[in-house]
Amino acid sequence: PFVKRVEKPWGYEIIYTPDDAPATGKILHVTAGKRLSLQYHDVKRETLCLISGEALITLSNEKDEPVEVPMELNKGYHVVPGQVHRVMAVTDIDFIEASTPELGNTFRLQDDSNRATETEEIRKQENRGWKKS
């Protein structure tokens, strides 16, 4: 079996697919009150599904305006390249991310830990370039 745990400032992610797989699967755990970057991808498509806890999701609409709504358990939220998005944990949460392979860049528009844009090179570093302080 394959598994890789990546520590994040908001919790951690478990990647359960090999790097060369045609798709990427993850389980993300986010600590209550923490949130992911406000970000978008230039290549990657993803679908997010909340499996435990309470969360808010921000998705840009057709006018490119960010809209924040409560995530519904066991429902899919599809994110396309260029669409701004963020997940925030109201309580401790776990959600599944199914996506195309992790290619291209993750452009961070706002990040509580001041992390920069994630490039393919940074993605290869331990914890994707993020160091605990």
N, C-alpha and C positions, 0 to 999 in steps of 0.2 A: 504494500500500500504506500501511497505518496502523501506526505503532509509537510507543510512548511509554516511555521508560526512567525509572524512579523509583528514586533512590538510597535505600537503607535502612541502618540501623545494622548489620544482619546480612549485607548484600550488596546485591542489587538485584532489581527485577522489571521485566520487559518486558511491557507491556500491548499486545496485538496486535489489539484490537477497539476501534472508536470508542466514545466515551462514550454515544452514543444507540442502540447496538446492543441487541437483545433479550437478549443474554447477554454475559458478560465472559470473555475468555481471557487468561491470563498464563503466562509462564515465570518462575519464581523461582529465583535463584541464591543459595545460602546458603554462607558460608565455614565451613570446618571449625571446630567448637567453638561456633559461634553458634547462636542459636535465636530463633524468632519469639515474639511475645507469647503468654502464656497468655490466651486471649481467647474471646469468643463474639459472635455477631451477632444482632441483633433481627429482621432481615428476610432477609438474604442466606443462600442455600444454596450449597454448593460441593462439588466433587469434586476430590480431590488425587491425583496420580499421579507417583510418583518415577520419573525417567527416567535418572538417573545418580547414583552415589555411595551412601553408607550413611547412613541417617537413622533417628531414633526419632520416633514420633508419639504424642502424648497425646490421648486422646479420652475424654470423660465417658461412662460407661455408663448403663444404664437406672436405676441408683440414684444418678445424678449424681456418681459417684466417678470421679476421673481415673485412667485406666489407660494406662501407657506401654508400647508394643510396637515392635519393629523394623518399619520400613516395608518392604514387599516391592516389588521393582522391577516396574514395569508393571502394578500392581494399583490399583484405585480405592478411595479412602477418602472416603465421603460424609459431609458435615457439615451438620446441619440447624440452623435458627435455635434459639438457646438452648443449643446443645451446646458445652461448653468444649473447646478444642483448642489444640495447639501442635505445631510441627515443630522438631526439633533436628538439626543436621548433625553427624554423627560424622566424616565426611570432607566435602570440598567436594561439594555436591549441586546438582542441578537437578531441579525438579519442575514439573508443569503444574497449573494451577488453572483449572477450568471452573466458572463460577458464574452465578447470576442476576445482573442488573445490581447495581452497587454502590450500594445504597440503604440508608438507615437508619444505624445506628451499629455500630462495632466497639468493644465494651467490653473494655478491657485490664485483666485482673485482676492481672497481673504482667508487667513489661516491663524488660529489662536496661538500657534507655536512658531509663527513666522517662518514656516517652511517655504522654500522656493518652488517654482515649477518643477515637476518630476519628469525628468527625461528618461529615455531608455537606459542611458549610462548610470544615472542615479538609482534606477530601479534594481540594478544588479548589485548594489552595495548592501552591506549588512543593514537590516531595518530600513532599507531604501533611503539611506543617507541620513536618517534621523537619529540623533544621539540623545539619550536621556541625560538630563542635567542633574 
